[in-house]
Amino acid sequence: MTAPDGSYELQVAGAASYRIWAGKTSGYAFSHIPETKQTGPAGADFSLQPGGNLVLEAYGADGRRLDNGSFRQIAQDRVFLTGMDGMPAPGAFAAVHHGGSDWQWEKAHPALVVRPGKRYKIIVEWEVPEVGKLLYTLDNEGRGYEVERSGEALRLNLHLEMARSALAALRRDAGEGEAVEAIAEAARHLAAGHTAMAGDAAARARGVRALSLAVKTARQAHERLVLARAEADIETYRKGTIAIRVLDAQGNPVPDAAVAYRQTGSSFVFGANPLGDSGAFDRQLAGLMREAGINQSYITARWGLLQQSPARFDWHNIDQFQRLPSQQAMGFDLLGALSIWFPNNADFWPEFLDAADFDSFKEAVYRYGHRLAQRYAGRIDFWELNELNLASANVFGLDWDQRLAIKRVFAQAVKDANPQARILNGSTALPFEFRDSDPFPALLKEDVSSDAVGLELYYSGVNTDGHALVGLDLVSISDLLDRYESFGKPIYVKELSAPSAQIPGSSWWQRDWDEALQAEYLRKVYTIAFGKPLIQGITWSWGVSDADAWIHHGGLVDADLKPKPAYFALKDLLHAWRTEGTARTDAQGRVDFRGFAGSYEVVVSLPGGQVQQATVRIREQRHGQAVIRLGADGEQAALVEPGLANGAL
């Protein structure tokens, strides 16, 4: 301290900007939450908040305690703090010195500096044999961790807390009689590990193995539980029933008629994107996706390519490059993706915005949104706002209120031009993943202009920027989807991918990624999502081919368009989630059946050879009615009278 006001003066090499770190310790513990600021030569002001310490004790396979350097190498600095609601919480990932560290950062003990009196969860990336290199939640069996006073230190054994938290989560989620054996087995491993951790290095090595077995047993049982429930929920939420009455030309019931029904379309959106390199259209690839059962594609609205001056729009990128008419002709429903997105890529915003004040900026957004929605009304009625909460998608440096204003202006423009249009508000799903960004749920809390929530689930592999993404298992994915159902809007998993090959240093689930594991992951994640009542769509994106995948090896087909096991897994799933069958009308000319929501072709055959066709629709969790009237003198005509007889089942 060099001045009475508490300021410090440092002599450093001259530079245009500096990163300054400030923290206050009391002995070997922090008494305030440290902060880092970017500043110029004039310096920076800090007002540090009181802080306590959650000191992490982690051990290697040999039972020796890991110092800060080794811990961070394993965790890749991916240690996050959240409140009990799962939202980012105030604090810092740091390290505390001890008698043996000699004030060397690498030799200190890893620690989290937290606000006294607040309860926290800790999320850590770690490797557990046969479970994965994934994010694990430590939450003190659901109670959270708390320090009462500034400077206080609470010491946590990482392995023990991971095991306790995993077992407690399974116990909370399991119903009566569920996962009984797994709970008992995990508890035995936990007890053995807890006892061993009090011994010497050899005993602690045994303790680490026992606690890893506890995590494995609890987590794998929890995944099985989540999948079983999803399969049951699919039956509940994704199907409806219909009563069909077959009448003759005079309106009399036709008994004992053969009725065959076959689903021809799904109400649920199964998307794939893009259908060609760099967003182009490839008919062969599109054909493979249609054959698999895909019913939606994206038209990427690159604003910077669509409007190169305030007065001039050019629709070539959508109409010719992405071949909108061809996609429609093949039967794809279309989403206008990335319609508003401000990354460091001028394809997605026109250069004239650089010189615009904010009022002019909003006016430009309105004109663009209105022209876009007006031109494609009836062909594209769903438009996306993308990643307005992320720092990486804020090239113009808009503040929070400005980003909210842009969202509202675009939504208003689209709906003024096309009252039938809907707005999808999308971003990355994990609220705490990017420390420099606002959490997506915070954006959704202030969102009244959007009609649906879009989630990006990139939680495996390495992207084309060389960034290894954090890994999530099936339980974490299920929990993440559940939290977004609280907003009460339809949810679309708008981007999902996983690799078919392991890249060194990246996360893994169960074992190293390969083609078989990619297929298994797809099958199980789709099943979990399809079982959630508010989820209305899942899209494998970006992209469909390894030649164009944002996640390395993340395509459903390889670079030569040869289908991988994941492609066939998806095709089998989508076939299984369609309904067909036969029945005969009763004495009142009635047939009832239950099926997945969507459109159906119904064929009525009479003993005399007359055949009548009709189309009916089943809605999720509804009971509908339809009447098929046979044409007089053998005419092939049908009158279908759809209706909702009883509302929700």
N, C-alpha and C positions, 0 to 999 in steps of 0.2 A: 504494500500500500504506500503510495508516494504522495498522497494528498489527503487533507482532512475530510474531503467528501467521499472518500473510499475509492477513488479512481486509481488505476494502474497505468504506468507508462512503460512501454517495451521498446527496446531498440532492435529493429529487425531490418532485413534487406528490403530495399525499395521494390514495390510492386504495385500494380493497379488495384488489386483487391487481395484480401486476406480472409482466411477462415480462422475464427477465434473460438477457442473452447474455454468455457468457464465452469468451474465446479468448486464446491466447498466441502472439505472433508473434516472429520473430527477423529483424529487418530487414524485407524485403519478402516474407517467407514465414512460414507457420504452423509452429510447432514442437510444437503440441498440437492435438488435434481439438476444435474449439469446440463448445459445448453451449448450448442454450436451455432455461430452466426457467420454469414458472409458479409464482409464490410470493406470499405475503402480505407485510405490512410487516416481518415478522421477518427476511426475507432468505432466501437459499438457499446451500447448500454445494455446491461443485463440486470434483470430483477429475478433472482433465483427463488424458486419455490422450495419450501421445506421438503426433505426427502428422507426415506428410510431405505433399508437394504434387504433384498432377497438374494442371498448368496447361494450359488448353485454348486453342489458337490457332485462331480461326475467322475467316473472311473473307467479305465481301460479294461481290456479283457484280462490283463494280468493283475487287476485289483489295485493298481497304483492310481492315485488321484491325478486328474488331468489339470494342468495349469491353463491359464487364460488363452495362451497361444494355441495349444492343442485342442481345447474345447471349441474355439472359434473356427478352427480348420475343419472339424467334423460338422459343426452346425452351420458352417458357411455364413456366419453372422446372422442367421435367420432365427432370431429370438424376439418374440413379439409380446407386448402387454395388451390385454384387453380388460374391460370391465366384465362384470358377470353377465352382461347382455351381449358379449362378443364384439362390442365396438371398441375401436382403439382408445386406449386410456393413457393419461399423462405419465411419463416416466422415461427412463433411458436405460439402454443396455450398456453396461460399463464393466468395471472390474475393481475389486478392492484389494489393496496390498495387505501383506501379512509379514510376520517376522522373517520368513524365509525368502520373500520376493525381492528384497533389497531395492524396492521401488522400481523394479523392472516390470514394464507392462505385460510382457509375455509370460512372466512367472507369477503374476497376480492370480486371484481367484475370480472367475466370471460372476457377475452380479447384476441385478436389476435394481435401479434406484426408483422408488415409487413414492407416491404421496401418502403420508401417514393418515390412517383412518379410512382409507378406501380399500375395498376388496378387489383383488385382481385374479385373472387367469393368466397363465404363462403358456405360450405356444412356442415349441422348440422343434426345429428340424433335427432328426436323429435317425440312426440306423438301428433297427431291431431285427435280428435274424429271423427269416421266414415271414416277417411282417412287412418290412420295407424301410426305405429311406424316405420318410414322410414327415409331415407336421404332426406332432403329438401334443395333446392338451394336458396341462397340469392344473388341476382346479381344487385340490384338497377335498376330494370326494364331493364336489359340488358346492363347497362352502367358500372357496376362494382363499387367497392369502392376504394377510393384513399385517402391517406394522403400526404400532400405536403412536410412536414418538419419532421425532426427527433424530437421525443418527442411529436409530435402533437397527440391529441386524438379525434377520431370521434366516437360519441355514436350512437348506432343502437338499435332500439327496435326490438327484434327478431320477435315477432308476427306480427308487422306491415310490416317488410321487407319480411317475408315469404309470407304474403298475397299480397303485391305489386308485388313481383317477380312471384308468381303463376298466377296472373291475367295478367301481362304483357306477360308471356310466352304463355298463351292461345290466347291473342290478336295477337301476332306475328304469331302464327301458323294457326289461323282461317282465312279462305278465306271470301270473301264477302258473307254475308247472313248466315254464319255458327256461331253457338253458340251464337247468338245475345242475347237471353233471359238470358243465363247463365252469359255472360259478364256483362250485366246490373245488374243482381242480385248480383254477386260478388262485383261489384263496390259499390253497396249500402251498403253491409256489411262492405266493406273496409272503406268507409266514416264514417259510424257509429262507427266503432272500433277506427279509428284515433281520432275522437273527444273525445270518452270516455277515451282514454289513458291519456288525459291531466288532468283528475279529480283525486279524492281521490281513496282509495283502492277499495271501492265498485264500483265506476265507472270503474276503470281499470279491475275489474273482468268481468264486462259487455263487456268491450273492448276486452278482451282476447277471450270471447265467440264469439263476432261478427267477429273478425279477423279469428278465426278458421272456422267459417261458410264461410268466403270469400275464404279461402284455399280449403275447401271442395267443394264448388260450382265450383270454377275454375278448380280444379284438376280432379274432376269426369267428368266434361264436356270435358276436354282435353283428358282424357282416352277414352271417347266415340268417340271423333273426330279421335284419332289415330286408333282405331279399325275400324271405318267406312272407313277410307282411306286404311287401310290394306286390307279389303275385296275387295275394288275396285281395288287395285293394284294386288291382286292375279289374278283377271280376266285378267289384262293387261300383267303381267310378267310371269305367270306360264302356260299359254296356247299357243297353236299354232294352225294352220289350216292345213288341208291336202285335196288335190283333188285326188280322186281315180277314175280311168277309168276302166271299166269292158269290156273286149274284148273277142270275141269268138275265136275258134281255128284258124280261118282264119284272125284274126285281125280286125274284124268288131265290132263296138260298140254294146253293149247289152242293149237295153232300158228296163225300167220297171222291172229290177231285184231287188229283195229285198236284202238289205245290212244291216246286223247287225254288230255293232262294240262294242267291250268291251275291256277296258283297262286292261292289265295283269301285267304291271310293271310301276313303276314311275321313272322318271329321277331324282327326288329329293330324297335325302337320309333321311330316317326316321330310326334312330338307337335306340338301347336299349342295355345297358351294365351295369354289366355283366349278362350273361345268366345262372348264377349259383353262389353258395356261393364262395367268395374269388376268383372270376374269373374262376371258374370251369364251366363245361357245364352240364346243367340240361335239359333233353329232354322235360319234361313237361313244364317248364318255357319257353323254346325256342319255343315250339308249341303255347303257349298262345301269344307270341309276333308275331309270323308269322300270326296267326289268326287275330290279330289286324291290320296287314298291315306293320309291321316292316320289312325293307329290308336290314338292315346292322347290323353287330355285330362287336365288337372289339376283336382282338387277342392281349393280353397284352404282350409286349416283355420285359420280366424281364431279363436284361442283366446279372445280377449277378447269375441267375439260368441257363442261357443259356451257359455261358462261365465261368467255374470255374478255369481255368488255361489258360495261353496264347496259349497253343497248343491243348486244348480240348474243343470242343463244345458239348453240350447235348441238344437235341431239344425235350426232353420228355415233358416239361411244355407246349409247344405249341401243339405238335402233339397228346399227350395222355390226359394230364390234361385238356386242353382247347378244345380238340377234334376238331381240325381244319377240318378234313374230314367230320365229322358229321354236322358241321355248314354249310359247303359248300353244302352238300347234301340236306340240308333243304332250300337252296336258299338264304342264307345270303351273301351279299357282305361283305368283310372283310377289316378292317383298322388295321394296326399294331400300336397299341397305346403305349404311354409312352416309345417309343423305345430308346430315350435318355432322361434321367431324373435322377437328382442327389439329391434326398431327403435323409434324415437320415434313410435310409432303404436299407441294403445291398442286398436285392433282386434285386435292380435295377442297381447295378454296381459291378463288380468283385473286390475282395479284392486285387488282384495284382496291381490295379491302385494306391493303397496307397503309394507304394514305387516308382512310376514312375515319371521321370522328364517330363516336358511338351511335349517335342518332342516324347517321348515314349508314353505318354498319347494320343497324336493325332494319332500315328501309331496304337494303340490299337483300337481307335474309328473307324479308317478306316477299319481295318481287320474285326471288328464286323459288321459294316454296310454293307460291301461288302458281307460277308458270309450270313447274314440275308436276304438281298434283293435277292441274287442269289438263295438261297434255295427255297424261296417262290415266285419267279417271276411267274406271271400269276395267282397266288392264292391270294397273297397280294401285291398290287401295290401302296399302300398308307401308308407312314410311318411318325410317329409323333416325332417332337422335342418338349419337354414339359417344360415350366416354366423356361427357361434359364435366365429370368430377375429377378426371385425371390430369395431373400436371403435364404428362407427356402428350396430351391432346389439347393443349392450350397455347398454341404458338403465338397467339395475339396477347397473351398475358391478361385475359379478362378476369375481373374479380368475381366473387361468388354471385353477387346480385346481377352482374352483367350476364353471366352464364345462364342464370335463371330466366332473365329477360329474353335471351336468345331462344331458349327452349319454348317459352310462351309464344313468341312472335312466329316462329316457324310452325308450331302447331296450329295457331290461328290462321296463318296463310293457307296451309294445306286444307283445313276444314272449310275455309271460305270458298276455296276453289272446288272442293269435292266434299260435300257434307257426309258422304258415305265413308270417307277415309278415316283411318285409324293411325295413331302414333305409338311407336314402340320406343321406349326409353331404355337404352341398354348400356352395360358396362361390365367390368370384371366383378365376379361375385364376392370374393373374399374382402371384407371391409378393411382389413388391416394390412393387406399385402404390400401396398406402396406407401411408404412413410411420408412421401412428399405430396400426397394427394388426399382429397376429401373422400371419405367412405361413401360408396354408392347408396347405402340406405339413407344417408343424410340428404342426398339429392331426391330420393323417392319420397321422403317425408314432406317435401315442399312441391310435390308434383301433382297438380290437379288437371293439367292439360294433356297428359298422356293416357293412353288406353290400356297399355300392356307393359310388362317388365321383360327386358331381354337380358339374359345372363351369359357371360363368357366363362366356360369351365375348362380353361387350359391349366390343368394341374398334373402334368407329367411331361417328361421329355425336355428337349432343348429347341428353342425357336431359331429362326433364321438370323437373328441378331447375335446368336451365340449365347443367349441367356438361358441358364438352366432354371426351369420353373419349379416352384414348390410342389410337393407331392401330397395328394390327399387319398385316403382309402375310401371305401364305399360308405362307411358310417359317417365320415366327415362330409362327404358329398350329400348324403341324405339329409343330414342336419342343416347344411347350408341351404339346400332347396327349401326346407321347412321354414327357415327364417323369412324367406321372401313371400311365403304364402300369407304372412301377417298383413301385407299391404292390400290384400283382397282383390288384386287384379290378375287377369290371365298372365301366365308366365311362359316365356319361350326360352328354351336353352338354345340360344342363337348361334353359339360357337362352341364346339366340343371336338377334341382330337386327342389322340394318344399314339405313341410311337410303336413301331414293330421291330425296333432294334435298340439296344442299350448304347448310350453314349457315355463314356467315362465321366464321372463326377456328377451325373444327373440323378434325379430321384428314381426309385423303383418301387414296385408294389408286388409283394410275394416273392418275386425273383427278378432277374434281369429281364428287361423287355425283349420279346421276340414276337413273331407273327401270331403264334397261338395265344400268347398272353394279351396281345392287342385285341384279338377277337373275343376273348373271355371278358376283358374289361368293357368292351363295347356292349356286349350282351347284358352284363350286369348293371351298368350305369343306365342304359336305356330302360331296363326293367324297373329300376328304382324310380326314374323320372316318370315313366308311363303310369306308375301307380299313384302319383301325386295328383289330387283332384284339380288343382288350379293350373297345372302345367298343360299347355295346349300344343306344344310343339318341341321337337328336337332336331337340330341341324348339325350334321357333321361338316365342320368348316373350321378354319380355312386350311387345306383344300382337300379335294377328293382324290387327287393323284399325287404320288410322291414327288413328281416333277414340280409341283406347285404348292406343296404343303408348308404352312408356316411352322409347324412342328416337324422337325426332321424325321423322315420315315412315317409321317402321320397320315398318309393317304389310305383310302380303302382299296386302291389299286396301285400297282407300282408305276414307275416312270414310263413303262411301255404299255400301260393300260391293262396289264394282266391282273385280274382280281386276286386279292389276298384273302386269307381266311376270315378277316374282319368283314369283308364284303359279303361273303356267304353267310356269316353269322347274322348280319343285318337283314339280308334277304330272308333267311329262315324266320327271324323274329317277326318281320312285317307280314309274312305269310301266316304265321301262327296267330297274329292279331287281326285276322279277318274271319268272317263267319260264313258258312254255307251249310246247306242241309236240305232235307226233303221231309214232307209231312202230307197228311191227307185231311181234307176238311171234314168237320163233324156234321152232325145232322142239321146244324144251323148255318152250314157253309163257312165255318170259322176255322182259322189256323192261327195259333199263337207261337211266337218264337222269340228267343232272346239272342242278341248279338252285339258285336262291337258297333259303336256309333258310326254312321255314314250312310251312303246310298246303296241300295240293293236292287238287283234285277230279279223279278219274280216271274216265274213261268208256271201257268196253270194248264194242266193237261186233263182232258176229259176222256172217258172210255171210248167215245166215238171218234177220237182222233183230233178234236178241236184243240187248238193251242192258243193261249192268250198270254201276252207279255205285259208287264207293267213295271214301273219304278217306284219304290217307296223309300222312306228315310227313317232311320232310327236315331234318336237323340240320347245322349248320355243321361242315365238315371231317370229316364222318362218312360211313360207308357203311351204309345201312340196307336192310332187306329187308321185303317185304310180300307177302302171298298174297291174291289175290282169287278166291273160289270162286263159280262161276256157280250160280245157284239151279236146283234141279230143276224140270222142267216149266215153265220160263220165269219162275219166281219172281224178283222183283227183290230179291235179298238178296246181301250180300257179307260175307265174313269177312276182315278185314284183320289180319294178324299182323305188327305192326311189330317191328323188332329192330335191334340194332347188330351187324352181322356181323363187321366187322374193326376196330372202334374208329376212332381218328383216322386219316385218310388220310396 
